[in-house]
Amino acid sequence: MPLCVEGNNSDSENILLNFAAKLSDNVKILDEQQRFSLHLAAVFASNFTNAMYDIAFTILEEKKIHWEMLLPLLQCTLDKTKTMSPQQAQTGPAKRGDALIFQRHIEQLPTKELQQIYQLLSDFIQKRNEK
């Protein structure tokens, strides 16, 4: 697990580095703004991803499909980010511009809120793909 430290001078920074090195082989010096940005990125990468997993879990549960069916795909998606950027690894109807599948997905979603989330994320993917 990475540990991030910041000292208010080189002596305190060295003390923190030495202590952190006893707990982890992955220690980085990050200033306050960098740590805040890391935390923001972690919210997108983990907390929001968990929310998407929850939506997927509910969709599958309602159709009596086991969650485990998605686990190989989720692992493959994570593995791809080790060799390419997330934008390069992006797939799906929004990336392909597949309007027919997009519409069918929207119609299947049970609430306006989920439809809005799907629309917002699809729009984001399409705009990123145009760059």
Buried (B, 14 or more C-beta within 10 A) or exposed (E): EEBBBBEEEEEEBEEBBEEBEEEEEEBBEBEEEEBEEBEEEEEEEEEEBEEEEEBBBEBBEEEEEEEEEBEEEEEEBEEBEEEEEEEEBBEEBBBEEEEEEBEEBBEEBEEEEBBEBBBEBBEEBBEEEEE
